[in-house]
Amino acid sequence: MWAKSHRRCPNFQARSVHVEIDTTLEGTVIKHWIVVADADKANIYATDELLEKPEVALKLHMSHGKVHAEDAQGAHSTAHLPGAGGDAAHASPHDAAEDKFARAVALAMVGAFKQHSFQRAVLVAPPTFLGDVRRYLDTPTSKAVVASIHHDWTHMKGRDLFDRVRKELPADAGLH
């Protein structure tokens, strides 16, 4: 999986993630996140408005009830999130793990948005998981999500991924 590092990912605390990649376009700082996730892994890319300079900002994956994170510098961190309440408390262990990971992805997005790490975000995930992540987003972060793409593209990388995302974006998303 990921190479082991002796450094911890200092900004992953299960409540927040701070990753900042700035690109300047006509004097204005533009920051976008493309979150590509499924029930047990997420690749979060920071990119410019044209989706032409994507960089991995954060990788998350779920293993043995814990969320593991790797930031852009290769630092690793692990967080244990307590079990979810409500309907998830009565779900199967698999469903509870998916719910926990959806919450972790949402918390990473909320923390990063509060720290101004991105202005707009695009969520790419299978429909059910996409709904789970959106359920855990706070209102300001939810408003920053300019598009939701209902596909599992976690296996895609690089230019292929961003070409597909670009084709799926609605014209009013503010990204091209």
Secondary structure, DSSP 4 states (H G I P E B T S, - for coil): -PPP-SSB-TT--SS-------EEETTEEE-EEEEEE-SSEEEEEEE-TTS-S-EEEEEEEEETTEEEEEETT--EEEEEPPPP-GGGGGS-HHHHHHHHHHHHHHHHHHHHHHTTS-SEEEEE--HHHHHHHHHHS-HHHHHHEEEEE-S--TT--HHHHHHHHHHHS-GGGS--
